Amino acid sequence: MTTANKITLTRICMIPFFLYFASQPMLIFSVDASKQGANPISFPVATIVALVLFCVASFTDFLDGYVARKYNQVTDFGKFVDPLADKLLVTSALVLFVGQGAMAGWMVCVIIARELIITSLRVVAANKGRVLAATWTGKVKTCVQIGGIIAIYLYYIFIGAVGSGAFDSMTVSSDGSFSATSTVMFLTGTDGYPTFVYFVGWVITLVTIYSGYDYLRKNWDIIKDGAVKEK
């Protein structure tokens, strides 16, 4: 097995560990919050570990591609498993966000639908002996998704650090009320989601939709031919 494929498999093996830590609550309210002077939120250690694992796994996505091209290790196995590993990692984080109240469910449904549609299009194209080249919008989409997920994690880590009293200048009182600085960060937006998180979700969703549209527009002939031609 090539070095590039080993790196890809390492990324897949990291996903269960990421899922474990990422599935923990990103905001943990302390049971001692009622006590005088107690901080209402615990420091988000599990979220920090999840973010580190996500960043390392995302870096291996760049690393295996670099190694495969530099040392001529491009294989059919890698072409199949590499994008699969990317989608598993990203969709895992997004689905968990829904359960944790960090992202709207409809946004994640749209994102997953785009991935399924384009993957199906690639399969149809492969059956016709045609390879769909990665477009710049697809690359931007991947970067935006990864960057957006990291930004959401950083947001909750910051809020958790503020609530736990890690920042003396921005602590939270024992009754659970936030200081002026942290209140700005915690403002709720549409549907009750924090403003910053909701904005990031919209950016990820819109970029993903446009990327899917771009793929369909440039390869519409594949769909058209399959709809009008008999086998």
C-alpha positions, 0 to 999 in steps of 0.5 A: 500500500502506498504512503498516500493511501496509508495517510488516507486510511489514518484519516478514516481511523481518526474519525471515530475518535473525533466523533466521540469527543465532538459528540460531547456537549460544547457548553457544559453548565455546572451543577454548582452554578447556584453557589456563590462565586461558582462559574456556570459553565465548565471549560470545554476540554472535549470540544478542544480535543475534537477541534484538534482531531478535526484540524489534524484530519483535515491536514492529512487531506492536503498531505495525502494528495501532495504525497500522491502527486509528488511521488506518483502514488495516484491509485484507483483506491486513493481516488475512491477512498480520499473523497469518501474520507473527506465527506465522512469527516465533514458530514459527521461534524455537521450532523453533530452540530444539528444535535448540539444546536449549533446548526440548522437541520435544513442547512445540513440536509441541503449540504448532504443532498449536494454531496449525494447528487454530485457523487451520483453524477460522478458515478454516472460519468464514470460509467460513460468513461468520463472523469469529472475534474474538480472545479475551483468552486468544489475546492472553495466549497471544501475549504469553506466547509472545513474553515466554517466548522473550525470557526464554529468550534472556536466560537463555542470554545471561546464562550466556554472559556469565558463562562468557566472564568478562564478569562478574568476580564470576561467572566460570567456571574454566578447567576448565569448572566454574561458580561457585556463582551460575552453578551455580544458573542452570545446574541441569538439570531434567527431560530434561536441560533447564536448570530455568529454561528448562524452566519457561518452556517449560511455561508457554508450552505450558500457556497455548497449550493453554488458549487453543486450548481456549478458542477451540474451546469458544466456537466448537464449533458451527462444528465440530459443524455441519460434522460433521453437515451435508452440503454 
